[in-house]
Amino acid sequence: MSKDNRRLKISFNSPVVLTFAILMFVATLLGMASNYSITRALFSTSRSGLLNIMTYIRLFTHVIGHWSFQHFISNVSVLLLLGPMLEEKYGGGVLVEVILITAVITGVINNVLFPFSCLAGASGVVFAFIILASFTEFKKGEIPLTFILVAVFYIGNQIWDGVTLRDNISNLSHIIGGLCGAWSGYLLNMKTGK
């Protein structure tokens, strides 16, 4: 065995997912270092004037900000678990589209329905990834039982929590993210003809 075969290399195996995770980490650290004033200014969304350019920027950037390191860890863990598989199956460009579409839809819905609530975090994107992952084995004319169970447990749990709990977690963004993942998975599988 040659010396070259014994060396292990670390590969940047999932560029979109890893870049998104790094951006989330940096934004979370900046938020923590500024007592979350940077998170409020750059990495969260809430209703603001339509003439304010930051209104539109924050519709995209709110998914990289988090209100605590624990919030970041819970999101980045699932993202790093599912993201590489999804990026390999669908490609990085598709994942960028899913992330951006989910960000804008969850941001707009939050700003319309909860004008005084600041939304931050990748939870909607994570739920989109969870549901999208359950679509990986879709075949034409079949609905995988795993998809049904994931939808029932994850989306059902978010609806239940939204009705019964009063916490600082946006259950609606989780539900909307899951619906974005379901719609993306459906469209992607129709496109590939499965």
Steps between C-alpha positions, in 0.01 A plus 500: 500500500648834401524797735240689295237232563541525878427873520145605563371820348210709614275579206261790457241242397187712502586860407150652526417337832842569651498863384151546644612343830808728515286808431260391776791451743654841425163679522424328831839596645457860384156507659627360829798740505269800448237391753286414194483856367667379177245218481215751534656735242616249236393144572134514598187617326195684619262744339673822400454766235472387139742777398767367737750288300579298814142368499581307183854399598380359834242283319804299386745547790267411788568129439867535599441685827410319822390621843729264690784257447268213595254613230789502249624154607157339469456639148853444370504140626201399287623714211839324499334160533252534211654770283787304341266220392259753348780693332634181346156394376363835376812715457619814672299737279174334597587521870582871466156549342328305780685704765421836337136420421441368852669808648286744305171317551549455876621860531208651310242291687657592834503870411136496387353286779731593791611861435658548843682166512863473388564174315854360490642155443524223245219292647277548195786391272573202725136391483507545122806270492332243727194477276709517180714210628190287539436551127827337394332162443187625324394292202229583250159399631628428853518698822769366735379420850809680633374824342159460663653425841745791480218734400273376779765507774688817412225719358240359740729569796552860385125556471452350847780712650363811329161445664614386845832674571587866539872505438740698286507247215322580178303184436344661195842537334562129566169411336561736206853360461360147495246599235779661292698175526195294402426722200866499393520122533180455301619730220848346488361148479249598232784660304714186514202286402511266798 
